[in-house]
Amino acid sequence: MNVLYRMAVAAVPGGLGAAALAALWRHEADVVAGCESDTIGGCLSPGVPILLVGPLLVTAAVWFALRATGAEPAGWGAGLGALATVGGVLLQQAVDSGGTPTSPGLAFLLGVVGFGAGAAVVAVPVPPALRVVLVLVLLAPMAAFPAVRREAGRAHDRRTFAESGLALVVPRAPGYDVTAARADPDRRLLWVTVTRSDHSIYMSLIDLPADFAPPARCGPAVADVGSAGRAGSAPGCRQVGPDHWTRSEPVGQVHLVRRGETLVLLEPGYGTPSADVETAARTLTPVSPARLAELANR
């Protein structure tokens, strides 16, 4: 049977199935974004189970189409096509910093290419060694996904960290490493989490409030960071060092450190020793946007 014909037989149901799943994926994302519920399951619709088994259903449809037209080995062609298509979708998601679901049009294109290529690799008359190479090429996008996602995350974070306009710092507390960092340049906010074993310290970096005048006015409480009208929403503080203050909040002993026109608030995670938070506050070290992005995307 002609290789091009086998590709078409696999590509049509594969592309249509991928497009349908992408449309359902977008619909579910919109439903969850606009849903208000007291429970996690309250925002899930019957479409979620379909999304979970959808790739298997599309693969089965391609297998059936290949078998119905006498194209063998249908299982290998459908399976490789599914892996190639999933790999393409994963790579697209890795480089999409917005995190929006793949569009139906792009999913259709990826499905056509992926399933068509899968059918071609098992049908084209080539030496076994070359066929193995072709299979590896189809699997390459999926294998490359973790590294691409990590580098894309670093690039996105480098940009947003630089755009925040804040003084970027990380603590040098023994044993603690940066495990997460996120910036909101529009609101000029930055959140950093450092962790050691099961202990965490949460840092919030904001613009120094215009009325910052310790010990009476020391800026917002950590719970109010990011909310409108945050200035003056927390009790006063006491000085424990140069540009370093503390105060008690519901989360525990919070440290406030001034770095130029940036105010850094450090709060303890559950069970984190207060001494560790103090050490972190006293060892804040400047870092570049690139370095912070690297630390947050290891």
ZAMARGU-4260 file (C-alpha; in steps of 0.2 Angstrom, whole numbers, plus 5000, padded with zeros to 4 digits):
<rodrens>
0) 5000/5000/5000 | 5006/5017/4996 | 5015/5026/5010 | 5007/5043/5007 | 4990/5034/5008
5) 4994/5026/5024 | 4999/5043/5031 | 4983/5051/5025 | 4973/5037/5033 | 4981/5040/5050
10) 4983/5059/5049 | 4964/5063/5046 | 4957/5054/5062 | 4972/5059/5072 | 4971/5077/5067
15) 4952/5078/5070 | 4954/5069/5086 | 4968/5081/5092 | 4958/5096/5087 | 4942/5090/5097
20) 4952/5087/5112 | 4960/5104/5111 | 4943/5112/5110 | 4937/5102/5125 | 4953/5107/5134
25) 4950/5125/5131 | 4932/5124/5136 | 4936/5115/5153 | 4950/5128/5156 | 4937/5142/5154
30) 4924/5133/5165 | 4937/5131/5179 | 4943/5149/5177 | 4925/5156/5179 | 4920/5143/5193
35) 4917/5147/5211 | 4915/5132/5222 | 4919/5127/5240 | 4926/5110/5234 | 4939/5106/5221
40) 4927/5094/5212 | 4914/5107/5211 | 4922/5115/5196 | 4925/5098/5187 | 4913/5094/5173
45) 4910/5077/5163 | 4922/5083/5150 | 4937/5080/5162 | 4936/5061/5161 | 4935/5062/5142
50) 4951/5073/5142 | 4960/5059/5152 | 4955/5045/5141 | 4954/5055/5125 | 4972/5052/5119
55) 4969/5033/5120 | 4952/5035/5111 | 4961/5045/5097 | 4975/5032/5095 | 4962/5018/5095
60) 4953/5027/5081 | 4969/5029/5071 | 4973/5010/5074 | 4955/5006/5068 | 4957/5016/5052
65) 4974/5008/5048 | 4967/4991/5051 | 4951/4994/5041 | 4962/4999/5026 | 4974/4985/5027
70) 4989/4995/5033 | 5000/4985/5045 | 5007/4985/5058 | 4993/4997/5063 | 4997/4996/5082
75) 5015/5002/5079 | 5009/5016/5067 | 4995/5022/5079 | 5006/5021/5095 | 5021/5031/5087
80) 5009/5044/5080 | 5001/5047/5097 | 5018/5049/5105 | 5024/5061/5092 | 5008/5071/5093
85) 5009/5072/5112 | 5027/5077/5111 | 5023/5091/5099 | 5009/5097/5111 | 5021/5096/5126
90) 5034/5106/5117 | 5021/5119/5112 | 5016/5121/5130 | 5034/5122/5136 | 5037/5137/5126
95) 5020/5145/5129 | 5024/5156/5144 | 5005/5161/5145 | 5001/5143/5149 | 4985/5143/5138
100) 4978/5127/5131 | 4984/5122/5113 | 4972/5130/5100 | 4961/5117/5090 | 4970/5123/5074
105) 4987/5120/5080 | 4982/5103/5088 | 4975/5098/5072 | 4991/5102/5063 | 5001/5093/5076
110) 4990/5078/5075 | 4991/5077/5056 | 5010/5078/5057 | 5012/5066/5072 | 5000/5052/5066
115) 5005/5054/5048 | 5024/5052/5053 | 5020/5038/5064 | 5011/5028/5050 | 5025/5033/5038
120) 5040/5027/5049 | 5032/5009/5051 | 5028/5008/5032 | 5042/5016/5023 | 5054/5002/5016
125) 5071/5006/5025 | 5084/4996/5034 | 5080/4991/5052 | 5094/5003/5059 | 5087/5018/5050
130) 5070/5014/5056 | 5076/5014/5073 | 5084/5031/5070 | 5067/5038/5063 | 5058/5031/5078
135) 5070/5040/5090 | 5067/5056/5080 | 5048/5055/5083 | 5051/5052/5101 | 5064/5067/5102
140) 5051/5080/5106 | 5044/5071/5121 | 5062/5067/5127 | 5067/5086/5125 | 5051/5092/5134
145) 5059/5093/5152 | 5074/5103/5146 | 5064/5114/5135 | 5051/5118/5148 | 5065/5122/5161
150) 5074/5134/5149 | 5058/5142/5144 | 5054/5145/5162 | 5070/5153/5165 | 5068/5164/5150
155) 5051/5170/5156 | 5057/5172/5174 | 5072/5182/5168 | 5061/5194/5159 | 5048/5196/5173
160) 5061/5198/5187 | 5070/5212/5177 | 5053/5220/5173 | 5048/5220/5192 | 5060/5234/5195
165) 5063/5227/5213 | 5080/5224/5222 | 5082/5205/5219 | 5089/5196/5234 | 5090/5178/5241
170) 5095/5172/5258 | 5111/5163/5262 | 5104/5153/5277 | 5113/5136/5278 | 5104/5122/5270
175) 5090/5133/5262 | 5088/5133/5243 | 5077/5143/5232 | 5063/5132/5227 | 5051/5144/5219
180) 5050/5162/5213 | 5037/5172/5204 | 5035/5190/5199 | 5020/5201/5195 | 5028/5216/5186
185) 5012/5225/5184 | 5009/5226/5203 | 5028/5227/5206 | 5028/5211/5217 | 5040/5197/5219
190) 5038/5181/5229 | 5052/5169/5233 | 5052/5153/5243 | 5067/5145/5251 | 5066/5127/5258
195) 5077/5116/5269 | 5070/5098/5271 | 5052/5101/5278 | 5055/5119/5283 | 5051/5134/5272
200) 5053/5153/5272 | 5042/5164/5262 | 5048/5181/5255 | 5038/5195/5248 | 5047/5209/5239
205) 5037/5225/5237 | 5040/5244/5233 | 5045/5253/5249 | 5028/5261/5255 | 5028/5280/5253
210) 5024/5282/5272 | 5037/5269/5278 | 5042/5276/5295 | 5047/5263/5307 | 5044/5259/5321
215) 5026/5266/5319 | 5023/5263/5301 | 5031/5248/5294 | 5021/5243/5278 | 5008/5230/5275
220) 5006/5213/5284 | 5011/5198/5274 | 4993/5193/5272 | 4990/5210/5263 | 5004/5210/5251
225) 4997/5212/5234 | 4980/5219/5240 | 4974/5237/5237 | 4977/5250/5250 | 4990/5239/5259
230) 4999/5254/5267 | 4996/5256/5285 | 4987/5239/5286 | 4999/5231/5299 | 5005/5235/5317
235) 5022/5244/5320 | 5038/5235/5321 | 5054/5235/5332 | 5072/5238/5325 | 5084/5223/5327
240) 5098/5229/5315 | 5102/5242/5302 | 5087/5242/5290 | 5080/5227/5299 | 5064/5226/5309
245) 5053/5212/5316 | 5035/5211/5321 | 5022/5198/5327 | 5009/5193/5314 | 4997/5178/5314
250) 5009/5168/5303 | 5023/5171/5317 | 5038/5182/5319 | 5040/5192/5302 | 5056/5200/5298
255) 5056/5216/5287 | 5072/5221/5278 | 5075/5237/5268 | 5085/5236/5252 | 5086/5253/5244
260) 5068/5256/5238 | 5063/5238/5240 | 5055/5231/5256 | 5058/5212/5259 | 5046/5203/5271
265) 5051/5186/5277 | 5038/5174/5286 | 5041/5157/5293 | 5032/5141/5286 | 5024/5129/5298
270) 5036/5123/5310 | 5051/5133/5303 | 5063/5139/5318 | 5062/5157/5321 | 5081/5157/5321
275) 5081/5152/5303 | 5070/5166/5297 | 5082/5178/5307 | 5097/5171/5298 | 5089/5172/5281
280) 5084/5190/5285 | 5102/5194/5290 | 5110/5186/5275 | 5100/5193/5260 | 5112/5194/5245
285) 5109/5203/5229 | 5106/5192/5213 | 5104/5195/5195 | 5087/5191/5186 | 5096/5177/5177
290) 5103/5170/5193 | 5087/5170/5202 | 5078/5162/5186 | 5091/5149/5186 | 5089/5145/5205
295) 5070/5144/5203 | 5070/5133/5188 | 5083/5119/5192
</rodrens>
